[in-house]
Amino acid sequence: MELNDTQETTAVRVVKRHQFVSAIIAAIVIALFLVYVALSLYQSSGTLQLDLSRPGYDSARKEAVSKNDEVFEGFSSEGGIDSAALKEFDELYRQKAAEALIDIDAFSGDVLSDKALSIE
């Protein structure tokens, strides 16, 4: 069954008239769906428990800050590049790399443990 010209132009006019509103509604629905997916992943992955910025974690946040009272001076950005400076940099790098290394399998669930994240 074929549409005649008047019915076709009327249908095209209706679609064109509501196209902008439909696009806005579709964008809002897609955004809400993506927010829902992101929040469900946030909760199911365990990241929710690690977020110290949430209300009620003020004491844990203060404790985490007080653990790192030592200030790491780092490597001086001034001066020449000679073997002594390179040796000093290498020592500082090895020291920080040793602190970062934790004997945990990268594919296990222990990677997100409190010990691995240094929040114990």
Secondary structure, DSSP 4 states (H G I P E B T S, - for coil): ----HHHHHHHHHHHHHHHHHHHHHHHHHHHHHHHHHHHHHHHHTSHHHH-TTSTT-HHHHHHHHHHT-S------SSS---HHHHHHHHHHHHHHHHHH-----TTSGGGGSTTTTT--
